[in-house]
Amino acid sequence: MSEVLSQAEIDALLNALLDGSVDEETIKASSPQKIRVYDFKRPNKFSKGHLNSLLNIHENFCRSLATYLAGNLHTAVEAKVLSTEQITYDEFIRSLPYPTILGIYNMLPLEGNALLEISPTLAFIIIDRLLGGQGSENVKNRDLTEIERKIITSRLKRIVQLIGEAWTEIFEVKSELINMETNPQFTQIVAPNEIVVVSTMEVKIDEARGMINICLPYIVIKPILDKLNTLLLFSSGVKAVTPEEKERIRKKIEWAKVPLRVFLGRTQITVQELLYLERGDVIPLNQNIKEALAVYVGDFMKFKALPGLAGNKMAVQITEVITKGGDNNG
């Protein structure tokens, strides 16, 4: 049923109010009131526009972070923003594990400090890759050794610089690492009830995953909040990549190591035959010796090649480049 009054109903209501047959307070009491709950302990100091602008900034940071880690670890890296929200600093600190990796950094010329948290899982993945491992995420959380601490501190310094560079579009910020901690209780950069904005990001290194949190106190970025609104007003989608940026990314990728393997063929044998295999035994495969072999980069077939020798080593000669549609049935 429509709630819009007809002109006749409006006239009748006005007449009733004038002659006193209907009480004005009765009408007010019968009207549903729209009430919005406001928590004075957690005032919303960041508008939706502010949060969207910070999301754009941290998406730019994620792209730079993925490029940096890919070149540093020589493997494929992806990074994306999962959420951006405002909470109290105490709530953020209480949500962190112990131990964890915490980088306290400044944002000059702004006053005050911000916080970068790298989850223990991600930290150990990075450390393991740098020390020649596969970057396993199944590592029990523990305190860092002195060597591990130096390794992760060195990477923290560069990651903090990347955060500052991500702000360049709206404000020139120079970010420097001040200190690294592992106990959240030792990182009181603002009062517990101060409002902060926390951006949570997921970093994928090969198949392993870890998290990053950036904690920005309201009092630190308050002087440039108007610039965040300007960024939202003039942003028109994804920022175009300049030729210089493309070249820099290309050079980083060139140094990334990828697994390459040649598929010789397949066959089936019984368990008994497997148990009695000895050195010198010949296993016939289903591959014709005159046919080119499949060459896989990662899990995708990218080339065809013929087997042979290069000096005293086995080798293959590329005969065909597969530009698209390579399967992953190696």
Secondary structure, 3 states (H helix, E strand, C coil): CCCCCCHHHHHHHHHHHHHCCCCHHHHHHHCCCCCCCCCCCCCCCCCHHHHHHHHHHHHHHHHHHHHHHHHHHCCCEEEEEEEEEEEEHHHHHHCCCCCCEEEEEEEECCCCEEEEEECHHHHHHHHHHHCCCCCCCCCCCCCCCHHHHHHHHHHHHHHHHHHHHHCCCCCCCEEEEEEEECCHHHCCCCCCCCEEEEEEEEEEECCEEEEEEEEEEHHHHHHHHHHHHHHHHHCCCCCCCCHHHHHHHHHHHHCCCCCEEEECCCCCCCHHHHHCCCCCCCCCCCCCCCCCEEEEECCEEEEEEEEEEECCEEEEEEEEECCCCCCCCC
